[in-house]
Amino acid sequence: MNEKKLIGRRIKELRRSKELSQEKLAELAETSPNYLSRMERGTENPTLDMLIKLSNALEVEMWEIFDFGHVTERKALKESLQAFLKTADEPTLRLALKIIRAVAR
């Protein structure tokens, strides 16, 4: 499963755990229900600003949106990370390392 689908699945999981409809979460995050639906299906790339709005609307820390390790097998996680490392440019790698270090604290 690709990363967009994993993030979308996690947003949907968090939304449901808060017993929010797509319409209500979209309203809280100041976006359209259609855009939220596309994010949840993994067909839309949420911006950083949108991820911040979603984490605030869901009342979760940003890292929780990326906490989808339980959804994927260890092998698939390693493959995803390896693919990311091969294709990411240096600024993206630096940002990813900062995020990993922040989460690991």
N, C-alpha and C positions, 0 to 999 in steps of 0.2 A: 504494500500500500504506500502511495507517495505521501510526502509530508503535508501537502495541502489537504488531502483527505483526512489525515490523522488530526490535523489542527481543527478542521471542520467538525469531525466526529467529537472531538473534545469540547468544543464550544457548545455543541448540541447537548452533550452529556452534562455539562455545567448548567446550561439553561434549564434542562429538565430537573436537575437536582434542586434548583431554586423554584421549581414549579412555575416557570415563566413561559408564556406562549412566545412564538416568534414575533408576533406583533408587539407584545409588551417589551421584550428585550430590545427590539429595533427602536421603539420609542425612547427607552431609557438611554440607548447608545446613540441616539440622534442619527439614525440611518433608516433606510427603507426595509420593510420585511422581505422584499425580493432580493436585495443585496445580502441580507443575513442568510436567507435560504441558500443562495449560491455559495456563500462562505461555508455553511454547514455541509453542503454537498461536496466541497472541495473543488469547485469550478471557478472560484474567485479568490484572488490574492488580497487578503486584508492588509491595509497599510498599517504602519506603526501607530499612527494616530487612532485608527479604528480599533486596534488591539488594546490600546490604552482605554478607549471609551468602553469597550466590551468588558475589560477587567474591572473597571469602575462600576459599570452597570450590574455586573454579576457579583460584585463585592468580593472579588478574589484577587490574589496577587498575580502579577503578569505571568510568572513562571508556571502557575497552575494551568494556564491555557496550553502550555507546552508539555505538560506532564501526561504523556500518553504511552509511557513505557509498558504499562500493564496491558495495553491493547495489542502490542506487537511482540512477537517472539524475539528472543535475544539475537538470533542469527539475522533476522530482518533489520533489527536496530543497528547492528554492526555494518550491514550492507548499506543501509541508508547513510550512516556516518561516513563510510568510505567513499560513497558516491559524492556526498557533499564536499569532502576534502579534496577530491579530484577536480571538481568543477568550480569551486568557489574562488573568487579573486582575493587578493591579500586584505583589502579593507573588510570584506565580509568575514574572512577567517579571524581577523583581529576582533571584530564585534562578537562573533560566536564564542571566542575564547573568553572574552569579558563576561558574557552571559553565563557561560559554564562555570567560571570562577565564582560569580555572584551566587549562583544557585547552589554550588557545592559548599558554601560557607555554613 
